[in-house]
């Protein structure tokens, strides 16, 4: 096995998934009296692989971050996520996918790649696809690494974190288009198409309700623009 490969395991003491080396053993049935050791071991692992700690962590079917509801990684379409060292890859096999993250942080020197794969296992250079990323993190996402799509492909990437998204010095974005929002996306419009949906004039693509107004909620319509961002 590759020593740079890791897997995620749930740590009951920390109440979250943590990265561990692929060869690390899981918790034994008699580990109930070893809570202190488990905490120390988890701390050591997080210290030993700081780069991996700054990779996005997917939801795994249970309560996820600040979302108390059972939440799978993929809630629309088909996609998978793999991490190898400082490289994270989301591979879609449908034109649109909605994926969910327990946390979404990208450390300096780390890369997150989105790509479309066809039924034959190829990565067609002319493919266009869209990925909506729901981030259930209790703090702002911090992006110091690189977000990109497969070279030659046209990927539209949407990042939603109600607590904010911070692109730090050195962050790089190279995608077909990017929308980073603290407003909840309208998933129906995302699936059916923001621009082509017949209700686009009456439904906001992103919306938020003011807590002191009960009806109707405030709605914010944001332009979707394609751009490439490279910060110094």
C-alpha positions, 0 to 999 in steps of 0.5 A: 500500500502507498504510504501517502494514501489515507482513509477517513474513520469516525472518531467517537471522542472527537465527534468527527471523521479524521484522516488516518494512514491507510494501514492504520488499524481501526478501533478494537472491540475492547477499546472502551477503556482507552479513550485517552490513548485514542485522543492522543493517537488522533492528535498525533495523526492530525499533526503528522499529516497537516496537509491532509487535514486541509483537504475537504472532508465528505459527508458520510451518511450521518449527521454532517457538520452543522447539518443534523440530518443524515446526509450522504456525500452525493444527493443528486447525480453520480460522483465519487471522491478520492484523496491521494496525498495532496490531491483530491479528485471529484469524478462525476459520471453525470452532467450535474451533481450535488455533493455534501461536505463536512468541511471544505478547506484547502491548504497551500500546495493542495489541489482539488480537481473536478472532472467528468468521466463518461461511461467508457471511463474516458475523460472527454476534453469537450465535456461540460458539467456542473457541481454544486458543493454544499458545505456544512462547516461551522466556520468559513472555508479557507482556500489557500490551494488550487481548485481546478477542473480537468484540463480541456473540460468546462466545469461550473463549480458552485460552493455554498457555505453559509459561514463564508468562503475565504480565498487566501493569498496564493489561492488559485482557481482555474475552472469554467465558472465559479460561484462562491456563496453564503446564500442557500442555492435553489437546488431545483433551479440548479438541476433544471438549469439556472438560465433555461428554467421557465421560472427563472424570473420568479425564483431566486437562484440563491436566497436567504430569509431575514429572521425579523421578517416572516413573509415574504423572505428576502430574495437575492439574485446573483449574476453567474459569471465565468472567470479565472482567479489567481491571487498573488 
